[in-house]
């Protein structure tokens, strides 16, 4: 692919979908807030409605017959079930460890944006937070950043570049240092899930797992001791990250990439 065609592909197949996603999602949020008011308690309701509108819009506006988010049509069988288990287990270990390590690091104190985001994310009920943060938002974001962005990147660059850049963009759209670090690192794993599975469903399941676990932990207070800054909390968190990395390496090594 020559430079002009590559630049055109970057603009139309990567940048435009992200801009379109932002316009649709944020515009919908704005109009909903105009009707119900913009408070921490109404934020998640607005996010649920906006995501429910944005998901089908992005699918039909950006999906093409050549789109690579569905290279391998998943067949409901034992192999699919095993792959889902791999994704869930790996995500639980890695997201748990990353959340703990970042929470206990100095990064938390450097980001007012993260504190404001958390206040809005966890100002509703557990059920509403699970629907918004743990189901609809992950589906929407994976459709855009793995299904569309990563899928299109794979047409014009190699796998490592596409994985890295799609994760970088995913981190940047969170607009605060804490969520950037977490989203970037998790984004690397999610892109690898899609690459290895040949379908965006794997990235969606991983993202849903990470967010659901975070919501449940926050709202129930379970495992609070793992973020108290103690030596034991650090040891457990680092060990979980190591276990997750080892399992992920084994999964990646023994799963053939299909995207």
C-alpha positions in Angstrom: 0.0 0.0 0.0 1.5 3.4 -1.0 1.7 6.3 1.4 -1.3 8.2 0.0 -3.6 5.1 0.2 -2.3 4.3 3.7 -2.9 7.8 4.9 -6.4 7.8 3.4 -7.1 4.4 5.1 -5.9 5.8 8.5 -8.2 8.8 8.2 -11.3 7.1 6.9 -11.1 3.7 8.6 -9.5 4.7 12.0 -9.8 8.4 12.8 -13.3 8.9 11.3 -14.9 6.0 13.2 -13.5 7.3 16.5 -14.7 10.9 15.8 -18.1 9.5 14.7 -18.3 7.5 17.9 -17.6 10.5 20.0 -20.1 12.7 18.2 -22.9 10.2 18.5 -22.2 9.2 22.1 -21.5 12.6 23.6 -24.3 14.3 21.6 -26.8 11.7 22.9 -25.5 12.2 26.5 -25.9 15.9 26.1 -29.5 15.7 25.0 -30.4 13.2 27.7 -28.8 15.5 30.4 -30.9 18.3 29.0 -34.0 16.3 29.9 -33.1 14.6 33.1 -30.4 16.9 34.5 -26.6 16.3 34.8 -25.8 14.9 38.2 -23.7 12.0 39.5 -26.9 10.0 40.1 -28.2 10.5 36.5 -24.9 9.9 34.8 -25.2 6.2 34.5 -28.8 6.3 33.2 -27.6 8.7 30.5 -24.7 6.4 29.7 -26.9 3.4 29.4 -29.3 5.1 26.9 -26.4 6.7 25.0 -24.6 3.4 24.7 -27.8 1.6 23.5 -28.2 4.2 20.7 -24.4 4.3 19.8 -23.9 0.6 19.5 -26.3 -0.1 16.6 -25.3 3.3 15.0 -21.6 2.4 15.0 -22.2 -1.1 13.8 -24.3 -0.1 10.7 -22.3 3.1 10.0 -18.8 1.5 10.2 -19.3 -2.1 9.4 -18.3 -3.2 5.9 -18.1 -6.6 4.2 -14.3 -6.4 4.4 -14.4 -5.4 8.1 -12.2 -7.7 10.1 -14.1 -7.7 13.4 -15.9 -10.9 12.4 -13.2 -12.8 10.4 -14.0 -16.1 12.0 -17.7 -16.7 12.7 -17.8 -18.3 16.2 -19.3 -21.7 16.3 -21.0 -22.6 19.6 -19.0 -25.7 20.6 -16.5 -26.9 23.2 -13.7 -24.9 21.6 -15.7 -21.7 22.0 -16.5 -22.5 25.6 -12.8 -23.2 26.4 -11.8 -19.9 24.7 -14.3 -18.0 26.8 -12.9 -19.5 30.0 -9.4 -18.6 29.0 -10.5 -15.0 28.4 -12.4 -14.7 31.7 -9.6 -16.2 33.8 -6.8 -14.2 32.2 -8.8 -11.0 32.5 -9.7 -11.6 36.1 -6.1 -12.0 37.2 -4.7 -9.1 35.1 -7.5 -6.6 35.7 -7.5 -7.4 39.4 -3.8 -6.9 39.7 -3.7 -3.7 37.5 -6.5 -2.1 39.5 -4.8 -2.9 42.8 -1.3 -1.7 41.7 -2.6 1.5 40.1 -4.8 2.3 43.1 -1.9 1.9 45.5 0.5 3.9 43.3 1.0 7.7 43.4 -1.0 8.0 40.1 -4.3 8.2 42.0 -3.3 11.5 43.7 -2.2 13.0 40.4 -5.6 12.7 38.6 -8.6 14.8 39.6 -10.3 13.5 36.4 -10.2 10.0 37.7 -11.8 11.0 41.0 -14.6 12.8 39.1 -15.2 9.8 36.8 -15.3 7.4 39.8 -17.9 9.6 41.5 -20.2 9.4 38.5 -19.6 5.7 37.8 -20.4 4.6 41.3 -23.3 6.9 42.2 -26.1 4.6 41.1 -27.3 1.1 42.1 -25.4 -2.1 41.6 -27.8 -3.3 38.9 -27.7 -0.1 36.9 -23.9 0.1 37.2 -23.6 -3.5 35.9 -25.9 -2.7 32.9 -24.1 0.5 32.1 -20.4 0.0 33.0 -20.2 -3.8 32.8 -22.3 -4.6 29.8 -23.3 -1.8 27.4 -20.1 0.3 27.7 -17.7 -2.6 27.1 -19.7 -3.8 24.1 -19.8 -0.3 22.7 -16.1 0.4 23.3 -14.9 -3.0 22.0 -17.0 -2.6 18.9 -15.2 0.7 18.2 -11.7 0.2 19.4 -11.1 -3.5 18.7 -13.8 -4.4 16.2 -13.5 -1.3 14.0 -10.2 0.4 14.8 -8.0 -2.7 15.5 -9.7 -4.6 12.7 -8.9 -1.8 10.2 -5.4 -1.3 11.5 -4.7 -4.9 10.7 -5.2 -4.1 7.0 -2.4 -1.5 6.9 0.1 -2.6 9.5 1.5 -5.6 11.3 -0.1 -7.2 14.4 2.2 -5.7 17.1 1.7 -2.2 15.7 -2.1 -2.6 15.4 -2.3 -4.0 19.0 -0.1 -1.2 20.4 -1.8 1.7 18.6 -5.3 0.5 19.2 -4.6 0.1 22.9 -2.9 3.6 22.9 -5.9 5.2 21.4 -8.2 3.4 23.8 -6.1 4.7 26.7 -6.0 8.3 25.4 -9.8 8.6 25.0 -10.2 8.3 28.8 -8.6 11.7 29.3 -6.9 11.1 32.7 -3.6 9.5 33.6 -5.0 6.7 35.9 -7.5 5.4 33.4 -5.1 5.9 30.5 -2.5 3.5 32.1 -5.2 0.9 33.0 -7.0 1.1 29.7 -3.8 1.0 27.6 -2.5 -2.1 29.4 -5.8 -3.8 29.4 -6.3 -2.8 25.8 -3.2 -4.7 24.8 -4.7 -7.8 26.2 -8.1 -7.3 24.7 -6.7 -6.7 21.2 -4.7 -9.9 21.6 -7.9 -11.7 22.5 -9.5 -10.5 19.3 -6.5 -11.4 17.2 -6.3 -14.9 18.6 -10.1 -15.6 18.5 -10.7 -14.0 15.1 -13.8 -12.3 16.5 -14.5 -9.2 18.6 -16.7 -11.3 21.0 -13.5 -12.3 22.9 -12.5 -8.7 23.5 -16.1 -7.9 24.6 -16.1 -10.8 27.1 -12.8 -9.7 28.5 -13.8 -6.1 28.9 -17.2 -7.1 30.5 -15.4 -9.4 32.9 -12.9 -6.6 34.0 -15.6 -4.0 34.4 -18.1 -6.3 36.2 -15.5 -7.4 38.7 -14.5 -3.7 39.3 -18.1 -2.7 39.9 -18.8 -5.6 42.2 -15.6 -5.0 44.2 -16.4 -1.3 44.6 -20.1 -1.7 45.6 -19.7 -4.7 47.9 -16.3 -3.7 49.5 -14.9 -7.2 49.0 -11.1 -7.6 48.8 -10.6 -4.1 50.3 -7.4 -5.4 52.0 -5.8 -5.9 48.6 -5.6 -2.1 48.0 -4.6 -1.0 51.6 -1.0 -0.4 50.6 0.3 -3.1 52.9 3.1 -5.5 52.0 0.7 -8.3 51.7 -1.5 -6.3 49.3 1.5 -5.6 47.1 2.7 -9.2 47.2 -0.8 -10.6 46.3 -1.3 -8.0 43.5 2.1 -8.6 41.9 1.7 -12.4 42.2 -1.7 -12.2 40.5 -0.2 -10.0 37.7 2.5 -12.6 37.3 0.1 -15.5 37.2 -2.1 -13.6 34.7 0.9 -12.9 32.5 2.0 -16.5 32.5 -1.5 -17.8 31.7 -1.9 -15.2 29.0 1.5 -16.2 27.5 0.5 -19.8 27.4 -2.9 -18.9 25.8 -1.2 -16.7 23.2 1.4 -19.3 22.4 -1.0 -22.2 22.0 -3.8 -20.3 20.1 -3.4 -19.6 16.5 -4.1 -16.0 15.4 -6.8 -15.7 12.9 -7.2 -11.9 12.3 
